[in-house]
């Protein structure tokens, strides 16, 4: 009738009880004024880091946009030069008409 008692592992029950005790103490520790001050300081540091990262990301994005615009301009100039090399007679005809 009490066969289930024999199956209980005392070591595991002791570990469980110790976990519950430490957990209860942890909740009290986490709710203290010092802990809240510490969490506020950590959160403030994270917010400062976020601001720095966002500023850096914006700077990188602006530089990338500038590089992209300059690359497009270079490609347009090269395309115009290639067009002029491929069709030089059209340019000569236009200048003789004027």
Secondary structure, 3 states (H helix, E strand, C coil): CCHHHHHCCHHHHHHHHHHHHHHHHHHHHHCCHHHHHHHHHHHHHHHHHHHHHHHHHHHHHHHHHHHHHHHHHHHHHHHHHHHHHHCHHHHHHHHHHC
